[in-house]
Amino acid sequence: MIIGPGARVSQEMFLNSVNRSLWSAVLAAGIVAVVLSLTISQRILGPVGELTKAAHRMQSGDLRQRVHVQSQDELGRWRRPSTRWPTAWPKPKTCAAT
């Protein structure tokens, strides 16, 4: 069987079309992966950052800090005790002037 020049052009067009489709799919998958990883990491690191900021403010003397718990997962269970920290601590005693 003899393949003419028209068949080779058609075959090249087909391969170019497949290559473009593959590159488009790889690019789309990459974009989706980046967006998902940013979303998931923000969901995990956001509450940790909130707790860190509250702990630093408490360390500097502001004991009125509250961290609102919004989830029921491990982070939510870990954050829940921090909402009771200031109320669980004893009140500082004041010294009377002598």
Secondary structure by P-SEA (a helix, b strand, c coil): ccccaaaaaaaaaaaaaaaaaaaaaaaaaaaaaaaaaaaaaaaaaaaaaaaaaaaaaaaaccccbbbbbccccaaaaaaccccccccccccbbbbccc
